[in-house]
Amino acid sequence: MYYLSLKFKMPTDVEILMEMGFSQNRAQRALAATQYKSVQVAMDWLFAHSDDPDIDEPFQAPEGHKLGSDTSQGTREGGDSKSQQEGEGPTAEGEQVQAKSLKCDECGKKLRTPEDVQVHAARTGHENFSESLEEIKPLTAEEKQEQLLRLQERMKQRQKEKAEQEKKEAVEREKLRRKQGRELVEMKQKMELDEAKKLAELKKREKQEERLARQRVKEEIERDKRERAARYGKVSAEASQPKPPTQPAAPPAVTATAAPKKEYDTTRLQIRLPNGSALTNSFGVSEQLAAVRLFVQLNRTDGSSAPFSLMTTFPKKVFTEEDMEKPLKELGLVPSAVLIVTKPAS
């Protein structure tokens, strides 16, 4: 029987990474970050985090129990005791056989160092390990270079895939942005169109109302003209017709047959401003002419605030300050009349 000893020197994962060109600090950091899974995983991590700002900061390895470190002496002592009990021990020649590697009894995987045993146990949950005389051949320079090239190619492929994914996401974002822009423009155009329709409808309704108001004013003016013409014509006819001397009772008879005069409560006045526009409003027949002047002062649209006078053209009359205190009925402005705003007499 041979006595297996843990006193062997195999290259660690840190040394393998250092042989590939990485610094010791980076190698230790990568192995700790990848939970000591393997050299290849650590290399992948180094390529992915080579641009990290803290990649070269001093690394302090975490402290903890490592499989094989504290129990190695006990293993040797236990092995010696067990070997002695079972009749095992040094060879007859007194030579001591040196173990070349460690082996997982559950899966048969060969491991270089106790650290590798610890990583394998943490990853797989295996607990039974033994020493082996089989040596794990270290990677040759060609194998290291091939592995490095393979990892670099894998990194390039990942970067390419990442770039394609980012490009695809950028295209999707641009499509979404353009779609939202079109929807926003269409919504804005629709709102502007609806607003224009409402404004056009409002203007159309205002024009219609203004046209109807003008028509009513024209009709009232024409009716007023006809009434005044009929009234003045009748008076002129009566004045020009000679009265027969033999019929003294004729005037009472005419008075008896005349139609009763209609009483009005309101009068509608159209006030024409110097700029050609007109104001139309209804007033009580008992209101004074001063109320009409005040209405013109408050509502005139010609932009002038200068003093003014009011006059009629048929018959032509310029109202004085004394007339301002008289009711509209007394001034002959019932049931309707047209007043013109003029400059006051100097």
C-alpha positions in Angstrom: 0.0 0.0 0.0 1.2 3.5 -0.7 1.0 6.5 1.5 -0.5 9.5 -0.3 0.6 12.9 0.7 -0.9 16.4 0.0 2.6 17.8 -0.4 2.5 18.5 -4.1 2.9 21.7 -6.2 0.4 22.1 -9.0 -0.3 25.4 -10.7 -3.3 27.2 -9.2 -6.1 29.0 -11.1 -4.5 32.3 -10.1 -1.2 31.2 -11.6 -2.9 29.9 -14.8 -4.6 33.3 -15.2 -1.3 35.1 -14.6 0.4 32.9 -17.2 -2.3 34.1 -19.7 -1.3 37.7 -19.1 -3.7 38.8 -16.3 -2.4 40.5 -13.2 -2.6 38.7 -9.9 -5.0 41.3 -8.5 -7.4 40.8 -11.5 -7.1 37.0 -11.4 -8.0 36.9 -7.7 -10.8 39.3 -8.1 -12.2 37.3 -11.1 -12.1 34.0 -9.3 -13.7 35.4 -6.2 -16.5 37.1 -8.3 -17.2 33.8 -10.1 -17.1 31.8 -6.9 -14.1 29.9 -8.1 -16.0 27.9 -10.6 -13.3 27.6 -13.2 -10.6 29.4 -15.1 -12.8 29.8 -18.2 -15.6 31.4 -16.2 -13.1 33.7 -14.5 -11.7 34.7 -18.0 -15.2 35.4 -19.2 -15.7 37.7 -16.2 -12.4 39.5 -16.8 -13.3 40.2 -20.5 -16.7 41.5 -19.5 -15.4 43.7 -16.7 -12.1 44.8 -18.1 -13.3 48.5 -18.2 -14.6 48.6 -14.6 -13.2 51.6 -12.7 -12.3 49.4 -9.7 -10.9 46.5 -11.6 -7.3 47.3 -10.4 -8.0 48.3 -6.9 -6.3 46.1 -4.2 -8.3 42.9 -3.7 -8.7 41.3 -0.3 -9.6 37.6 -0.5 -12.5 36.7 1.7 -11.6 34.7 4.8 -13.3 31.4 5.5 -12.9 27.7 5.9 -11.2 26.0 2.9 -11.6 22.4 2.3 -8.3 20.6 2.8 -6.5 23.4 4.5 -7.4 22.7 8.2 -8.0 19.0 7.8 -5.0 18.2 5.8 -2.9 17.5 8.9 -5.7 15.5 10.4 -6.1 13.7 7.2 -2.4 12.8 7.2 -2.6 11.8 10.9 -5.8 9.9 10.3 -4.3 8.3 7.3 -1.2 7.3 9.2 -3.3 5.9 12.0 -5.6 4.1 9.6 -2.8 2.9 7.5 -1.0 1.6 10.5 -4.2 -0.1 11.7 -4.8 -1.6 8.3 -1.2 -2.5 7.8 -0.5 0.4 5.4 2.5 2.6 5.6 5.7 3.5 3.9 7.2 1.1 1.4 9.9 -1.3 2.2 12.4 0.9 0.6 11.2 3.9 2.8 10.1 5.9 -0.1 7.0 8.2 0.1 4.7 8.5 -2.9 3.5 12.1 -3.7 -0.1 12.6 -4.8 -0.5 14.3 -8.2 -4.1 15.5 -7.9 -7.4 15.2 -6.0 -10.4 13.1 -7.2 -14.1 13.4 -6.6 -15.3 9.9 -5.6 -18.9 10.7 -6.6 -18.4 12.0 -10.1 -14.7 11.0 -10.8 -13.6 14.5 -11.7 -9.9 15.3 -11.1 -9.0 18.5 -9.4 -5.6 20.3 -9.1 -5.8 22.1 -5.7 -7.8 22.0 -2.5 -9.3 25.3 -3.6 -10.6 23.6 -6.7 -12.1 20.9 -4.4 -13.8 23.6 -2.4 -15.3 25.2 -5.5 -16.4 21.8 -6.9 -18.0 20.9 -3.6 -19.8 24.2 -3.4 -21.1 23.9 -7.0 -22.1 20.2 -7.0 -22.7 19.4 -3.4 -20.3 16.4 -3.5 -18.5 15.6 -0.3 -16.3 12.6 -0.9 -12.8 13.3 -2.3 -9.6 11.4 -2.3 -6.0 11.8 -3.5 -4.9 10.5 -6.9 -1.6 9.6 -8.4 -2.8 10.7 -11.8 -1.4 14.0 -12.8 -3.5 16.7 -14.5 -1.5 18.0 -17.4 -1.2 21.7 -17.4 -2.3 23.6 -20.4 0.3 24.1 -23.0 1.1 27.4 -24.6 -0.8 26.4 -27.7 -3.8 25.3 -25.6 -3.8 28.5 -23.6 -3.6 30.6 -26.8 -6.4 28.5 -28.4 -8.5 28.9 -25.3 -7.8 32.6 -25.2 -8.7 33.0 -28.8 -11.9 31.1 -28.3 -12.8 33.3 -25.4 -12.0 36.4 -27.3 -14.1 35.1 -30.2 -16.9 34.4 -27.8 -16.6 37.9 -26.4 -16.7 39.4 -29.8 -19.8 37.4 -30.6 -21.5 38.5 -27.4 -20.6 42.1 -28.2 -21.9 41.8 -31.7 -25.2 40.3 -30.4 -25.4 43.1 -27.8 -24.8 45.7 -30.5 -27.4 44.1 -32.7 -29.9 44.0 -29.8 -29.2 47.7 -29.0 -29.6 48.6 -32.6 -32.9 46.7 -32.8 -34.1 48.4 -29.6 -33.1 51.8 -31.0 -35.0 51.1 -34.2 -38.1 50.1 -32.1 -37.8 53.2 -30.0 -37.5 55.4 -33.1 -40.6 53.7 -34.6 -42.5 54.3 -31.4 -41.3 57.9 -31.3 -42.4 58.6 -34.9 -45.7 56.9 -34.3 -46.3 59.0 -31.2 -45.3 62.1 -33.2 -47.7 61.3 -36.0 -50.5 60.7 -33.5 -49.7 64.0 -31.8 -49.7 65.9 -35.1 -53.0 64.3 -36.2 -54.6 65.1 -32.8 -53.4 68.7 -33.0 -54.7 69.1 -36.6 -58.0 67.6 -35.6 -58.3 70.0 -32.7 -57.4 73.0 -35.0 -59.9 71.8 -37.6 -62.7 71.5 -34.9 -61.8 74.9 -33.6 -61.9 76.4 -37.1 -65.3 74.8 -37.7 -66.6 76.2 -34.4 -65.2 79.7 -35.3 -66.7 79.6 -38.8 -70.1 78.5 -37.4 -70.0 81.3 -34.8 -69.1 83.9 -37.4 -71.8 82.6 -39.7 -74.4 82.8 -36.9 -73.2 86.3 -36.0 -73.5 87.4 -39.6 -77.0 85.9 -39.8 -78.1 87.7 -36.7 -76.6 91.0 -37.9 -78.3 90.6 -41.3 -81.6 90.0 -39.6 -81.1 92.9 -37.3 -80.3 95.2 -40.2 -83.4 93.9 -42.0 -85.6 94.6 -39.0 -84.1 98.1 -38.7 -84.7 98.8 -42.4 -88.2 97.6 -42.1 -88.8 99.8 -39.1 -87.3 102.7 -40.9 -89.4 102.1 -44.0 -92.5 101.7 -41.9 -91.7 104.9 -40.0 -91.2 106.8 -43.2 -94.5 105.6 -44.6 -96.3 106.5 -41.4 -94.7 110.0 -41.4 -95.3 110.5 -45.1 -98.9 109.4 -44.7 -99.3 111.7 -41.6 -97.7 114.7 -43.3 -99.5 114.0 -46.6 -102.9 113.9 -44.8 -102.2 117.1 -43.0 -101.1 118.8 -46.3 -104.2 117.5 -48.0 -106.5 118.8 -45.3 -104.7 122.1 -45.3 -105.0 122.5 -49.1 -108.7 121.5 -49.2 -111.1 124.5 -48.8 -113.7 124.1 -46.1 -117.3 124.5 -47.3 -118.9 127.4 -45.4 -122.3 125.6 -45.3 -121.0 122.6 -43.4 -119.8 123.8 -40.0 -120.4 120.4 -38.4 -118.0 118.6 -40.8 -114.9 118.8 -38.6 -116.6 117.1 -35.7 -117.8 114.4 -38.1 -114.3 113.8 -39.4 -112.9 113.6 -35.9 -115.6 111.1 -35.0 -114.8 108.8 -37.9 -110.9 109.1 -37.5 -109.2 105.9 -36.4 -108.0 105.9 -32.8 -104.3 106.7 -32.4 -102.2 103.7 -31.2 -100.4 104.0 -28.0 -96.8 102.7 -27.8 -94.9 101.8 -24.7 -91.4 101.5 -26.4 -89.7 103.0 -29.3 -86.8 101.5 -31.4 -84.0 103.9 -32.2 -81.2 103.4 -34.7 -78.2 105.7 -33.9 -75.7 106.1 -36.8 -72.1 106.8 -35.9 -69.7 109.0 -37.8 -67.7 105.9 -39.0 -70.7 104.4 -40.7 -71.6 101.8 -38.1 -74.9 101.9 -36.3 -76.3 101.1 -32.8 -79.8 99.8 -32.4 -81.8 99.7 -29.1 -85.3 99.9 -27.7 -86.2 102.6 -25.2 -89.3 103.5 -23.2 -91.4 106.3 -24.7 -91.2 108.1 -21.3 -87.4 108.0 -21.2 -85.5 111.2 -21.7 -83.3 111.9 -24.7 -80.4 112.0 -22.2 -80.7 108.2 -21.7 -80.1 107.8 -25.5 -77.0 110.0 -25.3 -75.7 108.0 -22.4 -76.3 104.7 -24.3 -74.3 106.1 -27.3 -71.5 107.1 -25.0 -71.2 103.6 -23.5 -71.6 101.6 -26.7 -70.2 103.6 -29.6 -67.7 101.6 -31.7 -66.0 104.4 -33.6 -63.3 104.8 -30.9 -64.1 108.4 -30.2 -64.9 109.9 -26.8 -65.4 113.6 -28.0 -68.7 115.4 -27.2 -71.4 115.0 -29.8 -75.0 116.0 -30.6 -78.0 114.1 -31.8 -80.1 115.0 -34.8 -82.8 113.7 -37.1 -82.9 114.1 -40.9 -86.6 113.7 -41.5 -87.5 116.3 -40.4 -84.1 117.7 -39.8 -83.6 118.8 -36.3 -80.6 119.1 -34.0 -81.5 118.4 -30.4 -80.3 120.9 -27.8 -79.4 120.5 -24.1 -83.0 121.5 -23.3 -84.3 118.6 -25.4 -82.2 116.2 -23.4 -84.6 116.5 -20.5 -87.7 115.8 -22.6 -89.2 112.3 -23.1 -88.9 110.6 -26.4 -92.6 110.6 -27.0 -92.7 114.4 -26.8 -89.8 114.7 -29.2 -91.6 112.6 -31.9 -89.2 109.7 -31.7 -92.0 107.0 -31.3 -92.5 104.2 -32.4 -89.1 104.3 -34.2 -86.6 106.9 -35.5 -83.2 107.3 -36.9 -80.7 109.5 -35.0 -77.4 110.7 -36.3 -74.4 111.4 -34.1 -72.8 114.8 -35.2 -70.3 117.2 -33.8 -71.8 119.7 -31.4 -72.5 123.2 -32.8 -69.7 125.6 -32.0 
